[in-house]
Amino acid sequence: MAKDPTQRIYAIIHASYGDEQFGEEVFSAWLALYGNARASAKLQRILHIYHRRLHSNLLYNLIPLIGRERADEVALGIGALIDGLWLRYALTGRPNDAESPRALTRAYADAMIAG
């Protein structure tokens, strides 16, 4: 339903911090994946696909807004923020409000897009 690149970036952020992403079963599954990927080529491949897909989707929407040169770095930053905040919640407990990490990540994206 997102009609422009900024709305699509926001949709990616929103989905990354969806309520279902903060369930105990999801935390356990992703932490196991990350923890075991160092020793398993198959799990490394799954993580690589996930990271590449997230980066690609962000990049596609950032290029028209800020150009290819900056888009790669900004996509990497948004992805790192998504993964880092999610990991923090996985280790310390569900956020009180899923809108908090969404708003923080959107603010970062907005600041990077604004230059």
Secondary structure, 3 states (H helix, E strand, C coil): CCCCHHHHHHHHHHHHCCHHHHCHHHHHHHHHHHHHHCCCHHHHHHHHHHHHHHHHHHHHHHHHHHCHHHHHHHHHHHHHHHHHHHHHHHHHCCCCCCHHHHHHHHHHHHHHHHC
